[in-house]
Amino acid sequence: MKISISGGSGKTGFRIAEEAISSGFKPRILIRKQSIIPESINSSDKRIVDLSNSDSIDQALKGTDALVIATGARPSIDLTGPARIDACGVIQQIESCQRMGIKRVILVSSLCTGRLIHPLNLFGLILICKRFGEKALERSELNWTIIRPGGLNEKEEGTNLENVLYTSKDTQEEGYIPRRVVAKTCIEALQTENSGGKIIEITSSPNYEATSMKKSLERFNID
């Protein structure tokens, strides 16, 4: 499977690329012109992409079997970011996948996506914009999985001790998860057949029961 990762130089994206490489994939990294690439993935296939330009996205995705969308606006004084990136940017990528014949898509979203009353919405209604992107993916005929992680942190040490709590949509309201664990979960979703057509919320803790995505989807009937 040939995997592309958009937002591949971002804090979550580059970790997804690293985990893809560790799992035997040779990922293509889709980045902005001004992106700085971590040394660990610098030798990967890299393509410059403009999320506002459909031709640019099409060319970047040419020859790809699956796309992991890890693009996302960061909280900032630019309140237009969520609309441009989390809504329009995601929609553009989905439409490009449809044009280019890409069937498998993993979207990294966020816990509480779609909620109006939430502190994160002070930054350009970011959770509302993310829901627009999610809905576009749900309406598509693609084989999709939406991953909604809790609060992200940069923890690297001890992440092998973190167990993931997988639940259905709109179930978890709080909790945290290292970006490294989110990255591992994205690769796990690619390799888990019954994750297609699912919105999966994830947080992690050493105190959670150790399980897999596949078993959780069967056990909790996530839909």
Secondary structure, 3 states (H helix, E strand, C coil): CCEEEECCCCCCHHHHHHHHHHCCCCCEEEECCCCCCCHHHCCCEEEECCCCCHHHHHHHHCCCCEEEECCCCCCCCCCCHHHHHHHHHHHHHHHHHHHHCCCEEEEECCCCCCCCCCHHHHCCCHHHHHHHHHHHHHHCCCEEEEEEECEEECCCCCHHHCEEEEECCCCCCCCEEEHHHHHHHHHHHHCCHHHCCEEEEEEEECCCCCCCHHHHHHHHCCC
